[in-house]
Amino acid sequence: MAKKPVTAGAELTDIPAMDYAEHERTYKGFVELLKLCILGAAILMVGLYFVVQGGQPLLGGILIFASIIVPPLVGILSRRR
């Protein structure tokens, strides 16, 4: 990989500082989204169990539908606090 030539007037202070507040906000959003995805996947797996193995297609269908609806609702309601 080619290196940029160092000019005489360029110093290390010319590098812009990292915006730590924005980085932490982005990371917090990523972790929150990951939690919601895990919640949705867990509800979906329980619903699929009830449909396939449990012999309760109505309950399984409700849980599968809830796996689509609940995570966005939790995300919206948690931002209002």
mmCIF file of the N, C-alpha and C atoms, coordinates in Angstrom:
data_MODEL
# 
_entry.id   MODEL 
# 
loop_
_atom_site.group_PDB 
_atom_site.id 
_atom_site.type_symbol 
_atom_site.label_atom_id 
_atom_site.label_alt_id 
_atom_site.label_comp_id 
_atom_site.label_asym_id 
_atom_site.label_entity_id 
_atom_site.label_seq_id 
_atom_site.pdbx_PDB_ins_code 
_atom_site.Cartn_x 
_atom_site.Cartn_y 
_atom_site.Cartn_z 
_atom_site.occupancy 
_atom_site.B_iso_or_equiv 
_atom_site.pdbx_formal_charge 
_atom_site.auth_seq_id 
_atom_site.auth_comp_id 
_atom_site.auth_asym_id 
_atom_site.auth_atom_id 
_atom_site.pdbx_PDB_model_num 
ATOM 1   N N  . MET A 1 1  ? 0.832   -1.165  0.000  1.00 0.00 ? 1  MET A N  1 
ATOM 2   C CA . MET A 1 1  ? 0.000   0.000   0.000  1.00 0.00 ? 1  MET A CA 1 
ATOM 3   C C  . MET A 1 1  ? 0.881   1.234   0.000  1.00 0.00 ? 1  MET A C  1 
ATOM 4   N N  . ALA A 1 2  ? 0.579   2.163   -0.864 1.00 0.00 ? 2  ALA A N  1 
ATOM 5   C CA . ALA A 1 2  ? 1.387   3.363   -0.993 1.00 0.00 ? 2  ALA A CA 1 
ATOM 6   C C  . ALA A 1 2  ? 1.146   4.307   0.175  1.00 0.00 ? 2  ALA A C  1 
ATOM 7   N N  . LYS A 1 3  ? 2.218   4.920   0.633  1.00 0.00 ? 3  LYS A N  1 
ATOM 8   C CA . LYS A 1 3  ? 2.102   5.884   1.715  1.00 0.00 ? 3  LYS A CA 1 
ATOM 9   C C  . LYS A 1 3  ? 2.085   7.289   1.133  1.00 0.00 ? 3  LYS A C  1 
ATOM 10  N N  . LYS A 1 4  ? 1.353   8.165   1.801  1.00 0.00 ? 4  LYS A N  1 
ATOM 11  C CA . LYS A 1 4  ? 1.324   9.556   1.353  1.00 0.00 ? 4  LYS A CA 1 
ATOM 12  C C  . LYS A 1 4  ? 2.644   10.215  1.724  1.00 0.00 ? 4  LYS A C  1 
ATOM 13  N N  . PRO A 1 5  ? 3.139   11.044  0.836  1.00 0.00 ? 5  PRO A N  1 
ATOM 14  C CA . PRO A 1 5  ? 4.381   11.743  1.180  1.00 0.00 ? 5  PRO A CA 1 
ATOM 15  C C  . PRO A 1 5  ? 4.117   12.767  2.290  1.00 0.00 ? 5  PRO A C  1 
ATOM 16  N N  . VAL A 1 6  ? 5.062   12.858  3.208  1.00 0.00 ? 6  VAL A N  1 
ATOM 17  C CA . VAL A 1 6  ? 4.945   13.788  4.317  1.00 0.00 ? 6  VAL A CA 1 
ATOM 18  C C  . VAL A 1 6  ? 5.433   15.146  3.857  1.00 0.00 ? 6  VAL A C  1 
ATOM 19  N N  . THR A 1 7  ? 4.587   16.148  3.989  1.00 0.00 ? 7  THR A N  1 
ATOM 20  C CA . THR A 1 7  ? 5.002   17.504  3.626  1.00 0.00 ? 7  THR A CA 1 
ATOM 21  C C  . THR A 1 7  ? 5.607   18.179  4.837  1.00 0.00 ? 7  THR A C  1 
ATOM 22  N N  . ALA A 1 8  ? 6.341   19.205  4.602  1.00 0.00 ? 8  ALA A N  1 
ATOM 23  C CA . ALA A 1 8  ? 7.066   19.861  5.679  1.00 0.00 ? 8  ALA A CA 1 
ATOM 24  C C  . ALA A 1 8  ? 6.132   20.541  6.675  1.00 0.00 ? 8  ALA A C  1 
ATOM 25  N N  . GLY A 1 9  ? 4.983   21.077  6.203  1.00 0.00 ? 9  GLY A N  1 
ATOM 26  C CA . GLY A 1 9  ? 4.095   21.815  7.103  1.00 0.00 ? 9  GLY A CA 1 
ATOM 27  C C  . GLY A 1 9  ? 3.048   20.951  7.784  1.00 0.00 ? 9  GLY A C  1 
ATOM 28  N N  . ALA A 1 10 ? 2.929   19.724  7.378  1.00 0.00 ? 10 ALA A N  1 
ATOM 29  C CA . ALA A 1 10 ? 1.879   18.871  7.947  1.00 0.00 ? 10 ALA A CA 1 
ATOM 30  C C  . ALA A 1 10 ? 2.324   18.321  9.296  1.00 0.00 ? 10 ALA A C  1 
ATOM 31  N N  . GLU A 1 11 ? 1.421   18.399  10.258 1.00 0.00 ? 11 GLU A N  1 
ATOM 32  C CA . GLU A 1 11 ? 1.713   17.860  11.580 1.00 0.00 ? 11 GLU A CA 1 
ATOM 33  C C  . GLU A 1 11 ? 0.615   16.880  11.970 1.00 0.00 ? 11 GLU A C  1 
ATOM 34  N N  . LEU A 1 12 ? 0.840   16.156  13.018 1.00 0.00 ? 12 LEU A N  1 
ATOM 35  C CA . LEU A 1 12 ? -0.151  15.193  13.478 1.00 0.00 ? 12 LEU A CA 1 
ATOM 36  C C  . LEU A 1 12 ? -1.412  15.871  14.003 1.00 0.00 ? 12 LEU A C  1 
ATOM 37  N N  . THR A 1 13 ? -1.332  17.140  14.327 1.00 0.00 ? 13 THR A N  1 
ATOM 38  C CA . THR A 1 13 ? -2.498  17.847  14.843 1.00 0.00 ? 13 THR A CA 1 
ATOM 39  C C  . THR A 1 13 ? -3.493  18.169  13.731 1.00 0.00 ? 13 THR A C  1 
ATOM 40  N N  . ASP A 1 14 ? -3.143  17.936  12.472 1.00 0.00 ? 14 ASP A N  1 
ATOM 41  C CA . ASP A 1 14 ? -4.052  18.199  11.369 1.00 0.00 ? 14 ASP A CA 1 
ATOM 42  C C  . ASP A 1 14 ? -5.138  17.131  11.262 1.00 0.00 ? 14 ASP A C  1 
ATOM 43  N N  . ILE A 1 15 ? -4.993  16.015  11.966 1.00 0.00 ? 15 ILE A N  1 
ATOM 44  C CA . ILE A 1 15 ? -5.973  14.936  11.930 1.00 0.00 ? 15 ILE A CA 1 
ATOM 45  C C  . ILE A 1 15 ? -7.174  15.365  12.772 1.00 0.00 ? 15 ILE A C  1 
ATOM 46  N N  . PRO A 1 16 ? -8.386  15.273  12.210 1.00 0.00 ? 16 PRO A N  1 
ATOM 47  C CA . PRO A 1 16 ? -9.552  15.695  12.991 1.00 0.00 ? 16 PRO A CA 1 
ATOM 48  C C  . PRO A 1 16 ? -9.795  14.752  14.170 1.00 0.00 ? 16 PRO A C  1 
ATOM 49  N N  . ALA A 1 17 ? -10.262 15.321  15.255 1.00 0.00 ? 17 ALA A N  1 
ATOM 50  C CA . ALA A 1 17 ? -10.536 14.536  16.455 1.00 0.00 ? 17 ALA A CA 1 
ATOM 51  C C  . ALA A 1 17 ? -11.765 13.667  16.236 1.00 0.00 ? 17 ALA A C  1 
ATOM 52  N N  . MET A 1 18 ? -11.769 12.509  16.879 1.00 0.00 ? 18 MET A N  1 
ATOM 53  C CA . MET A 1 18 ? -12.903 11.602  16.763 1.00 0.00 ? 18 MET A CA 1 
ATOM 54  C C  . MET A 1 18 ? -14.064 12.125  17.590 1.00 0.00 ? 18 MET A C  1 
ATOM 55  N N  . ASP A 1 19 ? -15.252 12.017  17.052 1.00 0.00 ? 19 ASP A N  1 
ATOM 56  C CA . ASP A 1 19 ? -16.451 12.464  17.754 1.00 0.00 ? 19 ASP A CA 1 
ATOM 57  C C  . ASP A 1 19 ? -16.940 11.312  18.632 1.00 0.00 ? 19 ASP A C  1 
ATOM 58  N N  . TYR A 1 20 ? -16.456 11.279  19.874 1.00 0.00 ? 20 TYR A N  1 
ATOM 59  C CA . TYR A 1 20 ? -16.767 10.161  20.769 1.00 0.00 ? 20 TYR A CA 1 
ATOM 60  C C  . TYR A 1 20 ? -18.249 10.110  21.135 1.00 0.00 ? 20 TYR A C  1 
ATOM 61  N N  . ALA A 1 21 ? -18.881 11.254  21.276 1.00 0.00 ? 21 ALA A N  1 
ATOM 62  C CA . ALA A 1 21 ? -20.304 11.258  21.634 1.00 0.00 ? 21 ALA A CA 1 
ATOM 63  C C  . ALA A 1 21 ? -21.130 10.608  20.522 1.00 0.00 ? 21 ALA A C  1 
ATOM 64  N N  . GLU A 1 22 ? -20.830 10.919  19.282 1.00 0.00 ? 22 GLU A N  1 
ATOM 65  C CA . GLU A 1 22 ? -21.550 10.319  18.163 1.00 0.00 ? 22 GLU A CA 1 
ATOM 66  C C  . GLU A 1 22 ? -21.239 8.825   18.053 1.00 0.00 ? 22 GLU A C  1 
ATOM 67  N N  . HIS A 1 23 ? -19.999 8.462   18.310 1.00 0.00 ? 23 HIS A N  1 
ATOM 68  C CA . HIS A 1 23 ? -19.614 7.051   18.281 1.00 0.00 ? 23 HIS A CA 1 
ATOM 69  C C  . HIS A 1 23 ? -20.387 6.261   19.337 1.00 0.00 ? 23 HIS A C  1 
ATOM 70  N N  . GLU A 1 24 ? -20.457 6.788   20.544 1.00 0.00 ? 24 GLU A N  1 
ATOM 71  C CA . GLU A 1 24 ? -21.177 6.094   21.613 1.00 0.00 ? 24 GLU A CA 1 
ATOM 72  C C  . GLU A 1 24 ? -22.669 6.022   21.321 1.00 0.00 ? 24 GLU A C  1 
ATOM 73  N N  . ARG A 1 25 ? -23.241 7.057   20.727 1.00 0.00 ? 25 ARG A N  1 
ATOM 74  C CA . ARG A 1 25 ? -24.662 7.046   20.373 1.00 0.00 ? 25 ARG A CA 1 
ATOM 75  C C  . ARG A 1 25 ? -24.941 5.997   19.302 1.00 0.00 ? 25 ARG A C  1 
ATOM 76  N N  . THR A 1 26 ? -24.044 5.893   18.322 1.00 0.00 ? 26 THR A N  1 
ATOM 77  C CA . THR A 1 26 ? -24.204 4.886   17.274 1.00 0.00 ? 26 THR A CA 1 
ATOM 78  C C  . THR A 1 26 ? -24.073 3.483   17.848 1.00 0.00 ? 26 THR A C  1 
ATOM 79  N N  . TYR A 1 27 ? -23.102 3.277   18.718 1.00 0.00 ? 27 TYR A N  1 
ATOM 80  C CA . TYR A 1 27 ? -22.911 1.962   19.327 1.00 0.00 ? 27 TYR A CA 1 
ATOM 81  C C  . TYR A 1 27 ? -24.110 1.582   20.188 1.00 0.00 ? 27 TYR A C  1 
ATOM 82  N N  . LYS A 1 28 ? -24.635 2.543   20.959 1.00 0.00 ? 28 LYS A N  1 
ATOM 83  C CA . LYS A 1 28 ? -25.809 2.273   21.791 1.00 0.00 ? 28 LYS A CA 1 
ATOM 84  C C  . LYS A 1 28 ? -26.999 1.893   20.918 1.00 0.00 ? 28 LYS A C  1 
ATOM 85  N N  . GLY A 1 29 ? -27.170 2.551   19.785 1.00 0.00 ? 29 GLY A N  1 
ATOM 86  C CA . GLY A 1 29 ? -28.246 2.206   18.863 1.00 0.00 ? 29 GLY A CA 1 
ATOM 87  C C  . GLY A 1 29 ? -28.074 0.819   18.278 1.00 0.00 ? 29 GLY A C  1 
ATOM 88  N N  . PHE A 1 30 ? -26.838 0.460   17.936 1.00 0.00 ? 30 PHE A N  1 
ATOM 89  C CA . PHE A 1 30 ? -26.553 -0.875  17.412 1.00 0.00 ? 30 PHE A CA 1 
ATOM 90  C C  . PHE A 1 30 ? -26.872 -1.950  18.432 1.00 0.00 ? 30 PHE A C  1 
ATOM 91  N N  . VAL A 1 31 ? -26.480 -1.740  19.680 1.00 0.00 ? 31 VAL A N  1 
ATOM 92  C CA . VAL A 1 31 ? -26.744 -2.718  20.730 1.00 0.00 ? 31 VAL A CA 1 
ATOM 93  C C  . VAL A 1 31 ? -28.245 -2.837  20.979 1.00 0.00 ? 31 VAL A C  1 
ATOM 94  N N  . GLU A 1 32 ? -28.965 -1.720  20.958 1.00 0.00 ? 32 GLU A N  1 
ATOM 95  C CA . GLU A 1 32 ? -30.417 -1.754  21.148 1.00 0.00 ? 32 GLU A CA 1 
ATOM 96  C C  . GLU A 1 32 ? -31.090 -2.522  20.013 1.00 0.00 ? 32 GLU A C  1 
ATOM 97  N N  . LEU A 1 33 ? -30.658 -2.294  18.784 1.00 0.00 ? 33 LEU A N  1 
ATOM 98  C CA . LEU A 1 33 ? -31.218 -3.013  17.644 1.00 0.00 ? 33 LEU A CA 1 
ATOM 99  C C  . LEU A 1 33 ? -30.918 -4.509  17.739 1.00 0.00 ? 33 LEU A C  1 
ATOM 100 N N  . LEU A 1 34 ? -29.728 -4.852  18.192 1.00 0.00 ? 34 LEU A N  1 
ATOM 101 C CA . LEU A 1 34 ? -29.369 -6.256  18.364 1.00 0.00 ? 34 LEU A CA 1 
ATOM 102 C C  . LEU A 1 34 ? -30.250 -6.931  19.411 1.00 0.00 ? 34 LEU A C  1 
ATOM 103 N N  . LYS A 1 35 ? -30.524 -6.231  20.514 1.00 0.00 ? 35 LYS A N  1 
ATOM 104 C CA . LYS A 1 35 ? -31.410 -6.775  21.548 1.00 0.00 ? 35 LYS A CA 1 
ATOM 105 C C  . LYS A 1 35 ? -32.801 -7.029  20.982 1.00 0.00 ? 35 LYS A C  1 
ATOM 106 N N  . LEU A 1 36 ? -33.310 -6.089  20.186 1.00 0.00 ? 36 LEU A N  1 
ATOM 107 C CA . LEU A 1 36 ? -34.645 -6.247  19.615 1.00 0.00 ? 36 LEU A CA 1 
ATOM 108 C C  . LEU A 1 36 ? -34.687 -7.401  18.618 1.00 0.00 ? 36 LEU A C  1 
ATOM 109 N N  . CYS A 1 37 ? -33.625 -7.586  17.847 1.00 0.00 ? 37 CYS A N  1 
ATOM 110 C CA . CYS A 1 37 ? -33.570 -8.705  16.907 1.00 0.00 ? 37 CYS A CA 1 
ATOM 111 C C  . CYS A 1 37 ? -33.551 -10.041 17.647 1.00 0.00 ? 37 CYS A C  1 
ATOM 112 N N  . ILE A 1 38 ? -32.816 -10.108 18.734 1.00 0.00 ? 38 ILE A N  1 
ATOM 113 C CA . ILE A 1 38 ? -32.768 -11.336 19.531 1.00 0.00 ? 38 ILE A CA 1 
ATOM 114 C C  . ILE A 1 38 ? -34.133 -11.610 20.152 1.00 0.00 ? 38 ILE A C  1 
ATOM 115 N N  . LEU A 1 39 ? -34.824 -10.567 20.638 1.00 0.00 ? 39 LEU A N  1 
ATOM 116 C CA . LEU A 1 39 ? -36.162 -10.727 21.187 1.00 0.00 ? 39 LEU A CA 1 
ATOM 117 C C  . LEU A 1 39 ? -37.123 -11.266 20.128 1.00 0.00 ? 39 LEU A C  1 
ATOM 118 N N  . GLY A 1 40 ? -37.081 -10.682 18.938 1.00 0.00 ? 40 GLY A N  1 
ATOM 119 C CA . GLY A 1 40 ? -37.948 -11.150 17.863 1.00 0.00 ? 40 GLY A CA 1 
ATOM 120 C C  . GLY A 1 40 ? -37.653 -12.579 17.452 1.00 0.00 ? 40 GLY A C  1 
ATOM 121 N N  . ALA A 1 41 ? -36.382 -12.931 17.385 1.00 0.00 ? 41 ALA A N  1 
ATOM 122 C CA . ALA A 1 41 ? -36.011 -14.294 17.004 1.00 0.00 ? 41 ALA A CA 1 
ATOM 123 C C  . ALA A 1 41 ? -36.450 -15.304 18.067 1.00 0.00 ? 41 ALA A C  1 
ATOM 124 N N  . ALA A 1 42 ? -36.356 -14.932 19.336 1.00 0.00 ? 42 ALA A N  1 
ATOM 125 C CA . ALA A 1 42 ? -36.779 -15.837 20.406 1.00 0.00 ? 42 ALA A CA 1 
ATOM 126 C C  . ALA A 1 42 ? -38.289 -16.077 20.358 1.00 0.00 ? 42 ALA A C  1 
ATOM 127 N N  . ILE A 1 43 ? -39.054 -15.009 20.160 1.00 0.00 ? 43 ILE A N  1 
ATOM 128 C CA . ILE A 1 43 ? -40.506 -15.161 20.060 1.00 0.00 ? 43 ILE A CA 1 
ATOM 129 C C  . ILE A 1 43 ? -40.863 -16.001 18.836 1.00 0.00 ? 43 ILE A C  1 
ATOM 130 N N  . LEU A 1 44 ? -40.165 -15.774 17.736 1.00 0.00 ? 44 LEU A N  1 
ATOM 131 C CA . LEU A 1 44 ? -40.410 -16.543 16.515 1.00 0.00 ? 44 LEU A CA 1 
ATOM 132 C C  . LEU A 1 44 ? -40.129 -18.027 16.725 1.00 0.00 ? 44 LEU A C  1 
ATOM 133 N N  . MET A 1 45 ? -39.022 -18.353 17.405 1.00 0.00 ? 45 MET A N  1 
ATOM 134 C CA . MET A 1 45 ? -38.686 -19.763 17.638 1.00 0.00 ? 45 MET A CA 1 
ATOM 135 C C  . MET A 1 45 ? -39.738 -20.445 18.510 1.00 0.00 ? 45 MET A C  1 
ATOM 136 N N  . VAL A 1 46 ? -40.227 -19.753 19.533 1.00 0.00 ? 46 VAL A N  1 
ATOM 137 C CA . VAL A 1 46 ? -41.271 -20.338 20.383 1.00 0.00 ? 46 VAL A CA 1 
ATOM 138 C C  . VAL A 1 46 ? -42.542 -20.543 19.570 1.00 0.00 ? 46 VAL A C  1 
ATOM 139 N N  . GLY A 1 47 ? -42.897 -19.561 18.748 1.00 0.00 ? 47 GLY A N  1 
ATOM 140 C CA . GLY A 1 47 ? -44.077 -19.694 17.899 1.00 0.00 ? 47 GLY A CA 1 
ATOM 141 C C  . GLY A 1 47 ? -43.955 -20.846 16.920 1.00 0.00 ? 47 GLY A C  1 
ATOM 142 N N  . LEU A 1 48 ? -42.796 -20.998 16.309 1.00 0.00 ? 48 LEU A N  1 
ATOM 143 C CA . LEU A 1 48 ? -42.586 -22.104 15.383 1.00 0.00 ? 48 LEU A CA 1 
ATOM 144 C C  . LEU A 1 48 ? -42.638 -23.453 16.101 1.00 0.00 ? 48 LEU A C  1 
ATOM 145 N N  . TYR A 1 49 ? -42.154 -23.480 17.336 1.00 0.00 ? 49 TYR A N  1 
ATOM 146 C CA . TYR A 1 49 ? -42.247 -24.726 18.111 1.00 0.00 ? 49 TYR A CA 1 
ATOM 147 C C  . TYR A 1 49 ? -43.709 -25.122 18.312 1.00 0.00 ? 49 TYR A C  1 
ATOM 148 N N  . PHE A 1 50 ? -44.520 -24.142 18.694 1.00 0.00 ? 50 PHE A N  1 
ATOM 149 C CA . PHE A 1 50 ? -45.935 -24.453 18.921 1.00 0.00 ? 50 PHE A CA 1 
ATOM 150 C C  . PHE A 1 50 ? -46.640 -24.886 17.642 1.00 0.00 ? 50 PHE A C  1 
ATOM 151 N N  . VAL A 1 51 ? -46.255 -24.339 16.507 1.00 0.00 ? 51 VAL A N  1 
ATOM 152 C CA . VAL A 1 51 ? -46.892 -24.730 15.239 1.00 0.00 ? 51 VAL A CA 1 
ATOM 153 C C  . VAL A 1 51 ? -46.443 -26.124 14.817 1.00 0.00 ? 51 VAL A C  1 
ATOM 154 N N  . VAL A 1 52 ? -45.140 -26.384 14.860 1.00 0.00 ? 52 VAL A N  1 
ATOM 155 C CA . VAL A 1 52 ? -44.603 -27.619 14.303 1.00 0.00 ? 52 VAL A CA 1 
ATOM 156 C C  . VAL A 1 52 ? -44.701 -28.781 15.293 1.00 0.00 ? 52 VAL A C  1 
ATOM 157 N N  . GLN A 1 53 ? -44.242 -28.583 16.528 1.00 0.00 ? 53 GLN A N  1 
ATOM 158 C CA . GLN A 1 53 ? -44.158 -29.687 17.486 1.00 0.00 ? 53 GLN A CA 1 
ATOM 159 C C  . GLN A 1 53 ? -45.294 -29.712 18.501 1.00 0.00 ? 53 GLN A C  1 
ATOM 160 N N  . GLY A 1 54 ? -45.745 -28.552 18.907 1.00 0.00 ? 54 GLY A N  1 
ATOM 161 C CA . GLY A 1 54 ? -46.694 -28.478 20.000 1.00 0.00 ? 54 GLY A CA 1 
ATOM 162 C C  . GLY A 1 54 ? -48.133 -28.769 19.627 1.00 0.00 ? 54 GLY A C  1 
ATOM 163 N N  . GLY A 1 55 ? -48.456 -28.726 18.365 1.00 0.00 ? 55 GLY A N  1 
ATOM 164 C CA . GLY A 1 55 ? -49.825 -28.989 17.948 1.00 0.00 ? 55 GLY A CA 1 
ATOM 165 C C  . GLY A 1 55 ? -50.788 -27.873 18.289 1.00 0.00 ? 55 GLY A C  1 
ATOM 166 N N  . GLN A 1 56 ? -50.282 -26.659 18.451 1.00 0.00 ? 56 GLN A N  1 
ATOM 167 C CA . GLN A 1 56 ? -51.106 -25.494 18.778 1.00 0.00 ? 56 GLN A CA 1 
ATOM 168 C C  . GLN A 1 56 ? -50.914 -24.423 17.695 1.00 0.00 ? 56 GLN A C  1 
ATOM 169 N N  . PRO A 1 57 ? -51.517 -24.625 16.523 1.00 0.00 ? 57 PRO A N  1 
ATOM 170 C CA . PRO A 1 57 ? -51.257 -23.679 15.434 1.00 0.00 ? 57 PRO A CA 1 
ATOM 171 C C  . PRO A 1 57 ? -51.789 -22.276 15.701 1.00 0.00 ? 57 PRO A C  1 
ATOM 172 N N  . LEU A 1 58 ? -52.866 -22.138 16.453 1.00 0.00 ? 58 LEU A N  1 
ATOM 173 C CA . LEU A 1 58 ? -53.397 -20.804 16.744 1.00 0.00 ? 58 LEU A CA 1 
ATOM 174 C C  . LEU A 1 58 ? -52.439 -20.025 17.635 1.00 0.00 ? 58 LEU A C  1 
ATOM 175 N N  . LEU A 1 59 ? -52.006 -20.650 18.720 1.00 0.00 ? 59 LEU A N  1 
ATOM 176 C CA . LEU A 1 59 ? -51.052 -19.996 19.617 1.00 0.00 ? 59 LEU A CA 1 
ATOM 177 C C  . LEU A 1 59 ? -49.737 -19.714 18.892 1.00 0.00 ? 59 LEU A C  1 
ATOM 178 N N  . GLY A 1 60 ? -49.282 -20.676 18.095 1.00 0.00 ? 60 GLY A N  1 
ATOM 179 C CA . GLY A 1 60 ? -48.056 -20.465 17.327 1.00 0.00 ? 60 GLY A CA 1 
ATOM 180 C C  . GLY A 1 60 ? -48.188 -19.329 16.341 1.00 0.00 ? 60 GLY A C  1 
ATOM 181 N N  . GLY A 1 61 ? -49.340 -19.240 15.674 1.00 0.00 ? 61 GLY A N  1 
ATOM 182 C CA . GLY A 1 61 ? -49.567 -18.150 14.729 1.00 0.00 ? 61 GLY A CA 1 
ATOM 183 C C  . GLY A 1 61 ? -49.575 -16.798 15.410 1.00 0.00 ? 61 GLY A C  1 
ATOM 184 N N  . ILE A 1 62 ? -50.174 -16.748 16.590 1.00 0.00 ? 62 ILE A N  1 
ATOM 185 C CA . ILE A 1 62 ? -50.183 -15.492 17.353 1.00 0.00 ? 62 ILE A CA 1 
ATOM 186 C C  . ILE A 1 62 ? -48.761 -15.095 17.738 1.00 0.00 ? 62 ILE A C  1 
ATOM 187 N N  . LEU A 1 63 ? -47.967 -16.057 18.175 1.00 0.00 ? 63 LEU A N  1 
ATOM 188 C CA . LEU A 1 63 ? -46.584 -15.755 18.553 1.00 0.00 ? 63 LEU A CA 1 
ATOM 189 C C  . LEU A 1 63 ? -45.739 -15.359 17.344 1.00 0.00 ? 63 LEU A C  1 
ATOM 190 N N  . ILE A 1 64 ? -45.959 -16.001 16.207 1.00 0.00 ? 64 ILE A N  1 
ATOM 191 C CA . ILE A 1 64 ? -45.216 -15.623 14.999 1.00 0.00 ? 64 ILE A CA 1 
ATOM 192 C C  . ILE A 1 64 ? -45.578 -14.195 14.593 1.00 0.00 ? 64 ILE A C  1 
ATOM 193 N N  . PHE A 1 65 ? -46.865 -13.864 14.669 1.00 0.00 ? 65 PHE A N  1 
ATOM 194 C CA . PHE A 1 65 ? -47.288 -12.494 14.379 1.00 0.00 ? 65 PHE A CA 1 
ATOM 195 C C  . PHE A 1 65 ? -46.682 -11.519 15.392 1.00 0.00 ? 65 PHE A C  1 
ATOM 196 N N  . ALA A 1 66 ? -46.646 -11.933 16.666 1.00 0.00 ? 66 ALA A N  1 
ATOM 197 C CA . ALA A 1 66 ? -46.068 -11.076 17.707 1.00 0.00 ? 66 ALA A CA 1 
ATOM 198 C C  . ALA A 1 66 ? -44.576 -10.860 17.487 1.00 0.00 ? 66 ALA A C  1 
ATOM 199 N N  . SER A 1 67 ? -43.889 -11.845 16.909 1.00 0.00 ? 67 SER A N  1 
ATOM 200 C CA . SER A 1 67 ? -42.448 -11.683 16.667 1.00 0.00 ? 67 SER A CA 1 
ATOM 201 C C  . SER A 1 67 ? -42.173 -10.597 15.633 1.00 0.00 ? 67 SER A C  1 
ATOM 202 N N  . ILE A 1 68 ? -43.172 -10.287 14.824 1.00 0.00 ? 68 ILE A N  1 
ATOM 203 C CA . ILE A 1 68 ? -43.026 -9.213  13.840 1.00 0.00 ? 68 ILE A CA 1 
ATOM 204 C C  . ILE A 1 68 ? -43.407 -7.865  14.453 1.00 0.00 ? 68 ILE A C  1 
ATOM 205 N N  . ILE A 1 69 ? -44.407 -7.855  15.328 1.00 0.00 ? 69 ILE A N  1 
ATOM 206 C CA . ILE A 1 69 ? -44.955 -6.614  15.861 1.00 0.00 ? 69 ILE A CA 1 
ATOM 207 C C  . ILE A 1 69 ? -44.244 -6.134  17.130 1.00 0.00 ? 69 ILE A C  1 
ATOM 208 N N  . VAL A 1 70 ? -43.907 -7.033  18.029 1.00 0.00 ? 70 VAL A N  1 
ATOM 209 C CA . VAL A 1 70 ? -43.402 -6.646  19.351 1.00 0.00 ? 70 VAL A CA 1 
ATOM 210 C C  . VAL A 1 70 ? -42.052 -5.919  19.309 1.00 0.00 ? 70 VAL A C  1 
ATOM 211 N N  . PRO A 1 71 ? -41.020 -6.389  18.609 1.00 0.00 ? 71 PRO A N  1 
ATOM 212 C CA . PRO A 1 71 ? -39.733 -5.679  18.664 1.00 0.00 ? 71 PRO A CA 1 
ATOM 213 C C  . PRO A 1 71 ? -39.796 -4.216  18.207 1.00 0.00 ? 71 PRO A C  1 
ATOM 214 N N  . PRO A 1 72 ? -40.472 -3.879  17.104 1.00 0.00 ? 72 PRO A N  1 
ATOM 215 C CA . PRO A 1 72 ? -40.553 -2.446  16.775 1.00 0.00 ? 72 PRO A CA 1 
ATOM 216 C C  . PRO A 1 72 ? -41.321 -1.634  17.821 1.00 0.00 ? 72 PRO A C  1 
ATOM 217 N N  . LEU A 1 73 ? -42.375 -2.231  18.397 1.00 0.00 ? 73 LEU A N  1 
ATOM 218 C CA . LEU A 1 73 ? -43.120 -1.512  19.429 1.00 0.00 ? 73 LEU A CA 1 
ATOM 219 C C  . LEU A 1 73 ? -42.262 -1.272  20.664 1.00 0.00 ? 73 LEU A C  1 
ATOM 220 N N  . VAL A 1 74 ? -41.497 -2.260  21.064 1.00 0.00 ? 74 VAL A N  1 
ATOM 221 C CA . VAL A 1 74 ? -40.606 -2.092  22.207 1.00 0.00 ? 74 VAL A CA 1 
ATOM 222 C C  . VAL A 1 74 ? -39.578 -1.003  21.911 1.00 0.00 ? 74 VAL A C  1 
ATOM 223 N N  . GLY A 1 75 ? -39.035 -0.997  20.701 1.00 0.00 ? 75 GLY A N  1 
ATOM 224 C CA . GLY A 1 75 ? -38.059 0.023   20.323 1.00 0.00 ? 75 GLY A CA 1 
ATOM 225 C C  . GLY A 1 75 ? -38.651 1.413   20.330 1.00 0.00 ? 75 GLY A C  1 
ATOM 226 N N  . ILE A 1 76 ? -39.871 1.555   19.833 1.00 0.00 ? 76 ILE A N  1 
ATOM 227 C CA . ILE A 1 76 ? -40.531 2.874   19.806 1.00 0.00 ? 76 ILE A CA 1 
ATOM 228 C C  . ILE A 1 76 ? -40.857 3.330   21.210 1.00 0.00 ? 76 ILE A C  1 
ATOM 229 N N  . LEU A 1 77 ? -41.411 2.435   22.020 1.00 0.00 ? 77 LEU A N  1 
ATOM 230 C CA . LEU A 1 77 ? -41.796 2.822   23.363 1.00 0.00 ? 77 LEU A CA 1 
ATOM 231 C C  . LEU A 1 77 ? -40.592 3.091   24.276 1.00 0.00 ? 77 LEU A C  1 
ATOM 232 N N  . SER A 1 78 ? -39.475 2.430   24.033 1.00 0.00 ? 78 SER A N  1 
ATOM 233 C CA . SER A 1 78 ? -38.289 2.671   24.863 1.00 0.00 ? 78 SER A CA 1 
ATOM 234 C C  . SER A 1 78 ? -37.633 4.009   24.542 1.00 0.00 ? 78 SER A C  1 
ATOM 235 N N  . ARG A 1 79 ? -37.842 4.538   23.358 1.00 0.00 ? 79 ARG A N  1 
ATOM 236 C CA . ARG A 1 79 ? -37.270 5.853   23.007 1.00 0.00 ? 79 ARG A CA 1 
ATOM 237 C C  . ARG A 1 79 ? -38.050 7.010   23.615 1.00 0.00 ? 79 ARG A C  1 
ATOM 238 N N  . ARG A 1 80 ? -39.283 6.779   24.007 1.00 0.00 ? 80 ARG A N  1 
ATOM 239 C CA . ARG A 1 80 ? -40.100 7.859   24.563 1.00 0.00 ? 80 ARG A CA 1 
ATOM 240 C C  . ARG A 1 80 ? -39.705 8.211   25.982 1.00 0.00 ? 80 ARG A C  1 
ATOM 241 N N  . ARG A 1 81 ? -39.001 7.343   26.671 1.00 0.00 ? 81 ARG A N  1 
ATOM 242 C CA . ARG A 1 81 ? -38.627 7.621   28.058 1.00 0.00 ? 81 ARG A CA 1 
ATOM 243 C C  . ARG A 1 81 ? -37.555 8.650   28.151 1.00 0.00 ? 81 ARG A C  1 
# 
